């Protein structure tokens, strides 16, 4: 039986959906841990269960289905928020140490992936074992992006808006390097993937945090609903685009 690709192609729509998914992950994670006052440990367990369920559905799906794929992305961004906050606020290791730990986890995952399959190609993904490495790398990169975004605001002292501008500038540099140089496109993909997370996270903080702290004070629930509606619209577009390409 012919095996079919399981993951989204990296296009402009992909990056737009990734950024909105990271914003949703930040606001939803804060809503669970802070607004609902469940605490970081319980929030970590809840989001871990969400990730496991979403990933299980994705792994046993026979082909790429946008809604299942992007549910896992949202799950990794939400869980990544809780992992970062748990390291900082429950284990009291700080965002600097947390970023280093998560960077090492991502590097180890990519190293094992390359050792097993001799490449780090992110499209197409057909083999289930390779897909597991793919999702682990995404989870650690989203967690790292969250920790680094918090590092910019809490350690460096940037406002949420300035943090979003800094990470946006890095993303634009990566795009320029992609088109103007011969730097390995897989390396640039993972750099961009990591930095879209703090961009979405800092933008999510900008939407939800109090005005006194440089935010718009929209609240985690309102910001999550808006992000979810935008994400739903883009998933519908992705489904239609996929159906059009397959006909």
C-alpha positions as CSV (number, residue, x, y, z in Angstrom):
1,X,0.0,0.0,0.0
2,X,1.3,3.4,-0.9
3,X,2.1,5.6,2.0
4,X,1.0,9.2,1.9
5,X,2.5,12.4,3.3
6,X,1.3,13.3,6.8
7,X,2.4,16.9,7.4
8,X,1.7,20.4,6.0
9,X,3.8,21.9,3.2
10,X,5.9,24.9,4.2
11,X,4.2,27.8,2.5
12,X,3.2,31.4,3.4
13,X,-0.1,30.0,4.7
14,X,1.9,27.6,6.9
15,X,3.8,30.4,8.6
16,X,0.7,32.5,9.0
17,X,-1.1,29.6,10.7
18,X,2.0,28.8,12.8
19,X,2.1,32.4,14.2
20,X,-1.6,32.5,15.0
21,X,-1.3,29.0,16.6
22,X,1.5,30.2,18.8
23,X,-0.5,33.2,19.9
24,X,-3.4,30.9,20.8
25,X,-1.0,28.6,22.6
26,X,0.3,31.5,24.7
27,X,-3.1,33.0,25.6
28,X,-4.8,29.6,26.1
29,X,-1.9,28.3,28.3
30,X,-2.2,31.5,30.5
31,X,-5.9,31.1,30.6
32,X,-5.7,27.5,32.0
33,X,-2.9,28.2,34.5
34,X,-3.6,31.8,35.5
35,X,-7.1,32.9,34.7
36,X,-8.6,29.5,35.9
37,X,-6.1,29.5,38.7
38,X,-5.3,25.8,38.2
39,X,-1.6,26.4,38.8
40,X,1.3,25.4,36.5
41,X,1.6,21.8,37.6
42,X,-2.1,21.0,36.9
43,X,-2.0,23.1,33.7
44,X,1.0,21.1,32.6
45,X,-0.8,17.8,33.1
46,X,-4.0,19.1,31.3
47,X,-2.1,20.4,28.3
48,X,0.1,17.2,28.2
49,X,-3.1,15.1,28.0
50,X,-4.4,17.4,25.2
51,X,-1.1,16.9,23.3
52,X,-1.1,13.1,23.7
53,X,-4.7,12.8,22.5
54,X,-4.1,15.1,19.5
55,X,-0.8,13.5,18.6
56,X,-2.4,10.0,18.8
57,X,-5.1,11.0,16.4
58,X,-2.5,12.6,14.0
59,X,-0.2,9.5,14.1
60,X,-3.0,7.1,13.2
61,X,-4.4,9.2,10.5
62,X,-3.5,7.8,7.1
63,X,-2.8,11.2,5.3
64,X,-2.4,14.9,6.0
65,X,-5.7,16.3,7.3
66,X,-5.3,20.0,8.2
67,X,-7.5,20.1,11.3
68,X,-5.7,17.1,13.0
69,X,-2.3,18.5,12.0
70,X,-3.0,22.0,13.4
71,X,-4.6,20.6,16.5
72,X,-1.2,19.0,17.3
73,X,0.6,22.3,16.5
74,X,-1.8,24.2,18.9
75,X,-1.3,21.4,21.5
76,X,2.5,21.8,21.3
77,X,2.3,25.6,21.6
78,X,0.0,25.3,24.6
79,X,2.1,22.6,26.3
80,X,5.2,24.6,25.4
81,X,3.8,27.5,27.4
82,X,3.2,25.3,30.4
83,X,6.6,23.6,30.2
84,X,8.4,27.0,30.1
85,X,6.4,28.4,32.9
86,X,6.8,25.2,35.0
87,X,10.6,25.3,34.6
88,X,10.7,29.0,35.6
89,X,7.9,29.4,38.2
90,X,7.6,25.9,39.8
91,X,11.2,24.6,39.5
92,X,12.5,28.2,39.9
93,X,15.3,27.7,37.4
94,X,14.6,30.9,35.5
95,X,14.1,31.5,31.8
96,X,17.8,31.6,31.0
97,X,18.5,28.1,32.3
98,X,15.1,27.0,30.9
99,X,16.0,28.2,27.5
100,X,19.4,26.3,27.6
101,X,17.7,23.1,28.8
102,X,15.1,23.2,26.0
103,X,17.7,24.1,23.4
104,X,19.7,21.0,24.4
105,X,16.5,18.9,24.2
106,X,15.8,20.2,20.7
107,X,19.4,19.7,19.6
108,X,19.4,16.1,20.9
109,X,16.2,15.4,19.1
110,X,17.5,16.7,15.8
111,X,20.8,14.8,16.3
112,X,19.0,11.5,16.9
113,X,16.6,12.3,13.9
114,X,19.6,12.9,11.6
115,X,21.4,9.8,12.9
116,X,18.4,7.6,12.2
117,X,17.2,9.0,8.9
118,X,20.4,10.7,7.5
119,X,18.4,13.9,6.9
120,X,16.2,16.5,8.7
121,X,13.7,17.0,5.8
122,X,10.4,18.4,7.2
123,X,8.4,17.7,4.0
124,X,7.1,15.2,3.1
125,X,6.9,13.1,6.2
126,X,5.7,9.5,5.5
127,X,7.4,7.2,8.0
128,X,5.7,7.1,11.4
129,X,8.9,6.9,13.3
130,X,10.2,10.0,11.5
131,X,6.9,11.7,12.2
132,X,7.5,11.1,16.0
133,X,10.9,12.9,15.8
134,X,9.2,15.7,13.8
135,X,6.6,16.3,16.5
136,X,9.2,16.0,19.4
137,X,11.3,18.6,17.6
138,X,8.3,20.9,17.2
139,X,7.3,20.5,20.8
140,X,10.8,21.4,22.1
141,X,11.2,24.2,19.6
142,X,7.8,25.7,20.7
143,X,8.8,25.3,24.3
144,X,12.2,26.9,23.6
145,X,10.5,29.8,21.7
146,X,8.2,30.4,24.7
147,X,11.1,30.4,27.2
148,X,13.1,32.7,24.9
149,X,10.2,35.1,24.5
150,X,9.8,35.3,28.3
151,X,13.6,35.8,28.6
152,X,13.4,38.8,26.4
153,X,10.6,40.4,28.5
154,X,11.5,39.3,32.0
155,X,15.3,39.1,31.8
156,X,16.3,41.5,29.1
157,X,13.5,43.9,30.0
158,X,11.9,44.5,26.6
159,X,8.3,45.4,26.5
160,X,6.0,42.9,24.9
161,X,5.6,45.0,21.8
162,X,9.4,45.5,21.5
163,X,9.9,41.7,22.0
164,X,7.5,41.0,19.2
165,X,9.4,43.5,17.0
166,X,12.8,41.9,17.8
167,X,11.6,38.4,17.0
168,X,9.8,39.6,13.9
169,X,13.1,41.2,12.7
170,X,14.9,37.9,13.2
171,X,12.2,36.1,11.1
172,X,12.6,38.7,8.3
173,X,16.4,38.2,8.4
174,X,15.8,34.4,8.0
175,X,13.5,35.0,5.1
176,X,16.1,37.2,3.4
177,X,18.8,34.6,4.0
178,X,16.6,31.9,2.5
179,X,16.2,33.8,-0.8
180,X,19.6,35.6,-1.0
181,X,22.0,32.9,0.2
182,X,22.7,29.2,0.0
183,X,22.5,28.6,3.7
184,X,20.9,25.2,4.4
185,X,17.1,25.6,4.2
186,X,16.5,23.0,6.9
187,X,18.6,25.0,9.3
188,X,16.7,28.2,8.4
189,X,13.4,26.4,8.8
190,X,14.1,25.5,12.4
191,X,15.5,29.0,13.2
192,X,12.3,30.5,11.8
193,X,10.1,27.9,13.6
194,X,11.7,28.7,16.9
195,X,11.4,32.4,16.5
196,X,7.8,32.4,15.3
197,X,7.0,31.0,18.8
198,X,8.3,34.0,20.8
199,X,6.8,36.3,18.2
200,X,3.4,34.8,18.8
201,X,4.0,34.5,22.5
202,X,5.0,38.1,23.0
203,X,2.2,39.2,20.8
204,X,-0.2,37.1,22.9
205,X,1.2,38.8,26.0
206,X,0.8,42.2,24.4
207,X,-2.9,41.4,23.9
208,X,-3.5,40.1,27.4
209,X,-1.2,41.8,29.9
210,X,-2.2,44.9,31.9
211,X,-1.7,48.3,30.3
212,X,0.7,49.2,33.1
213,X,2.9,46.4,31.9
214,X,2.7,47.4,28.2
215,X,-0.2,45.2,27.2
216,X,-3.7,45.9,25.9
217,X,-5.4,44.1,28.8
218,X,-7.9,42.2,26.5
219,X,-7.8,39.2,28.8
220,X,-6.7,35.6,28.1
221,X,-10.2,34.4,27.3
222,X,-11.1,37.1,24.8
223,X,-7.6,36.9,23.1
224,X,-7.9,33.0,22.9
225,X,-11.4,33.2,21.3
226,X,-10.2,35.7,18.7
227,X,-7.1,33.6,17.9
228,X,-9.2,30.4,17.8
229,X,-11.7,32.0,15.3
230,X,-8.8,33.2,13.1
231,X,-7.2,29.7,13.3
232,X,-10.5,28.0,12.4
233,X,-10.8,30.2,9.3
234,X,-7.3,29.4,8.2
235,X,-7.8,25.7,8.7
236,X,-11.0,25.8,6.5
237,X,-8.9,27.6,3.9
238,X,-6.2,24.9,4.2
239,X,-8.8,22.2,3.8
240,X,-10.2,23.8,0.6
241,X,-6.8,24.4,-0.8
242,X,-5.9,20.8,-0.2
243,X,-9.1,19.5,-1.8
244,X,-8.5,21.8,-4.8
245,X,-5.0,20.5,-5.3
246,X,-6.1,16.9,-5.0
247,X,-8.7,17.2,-7.8
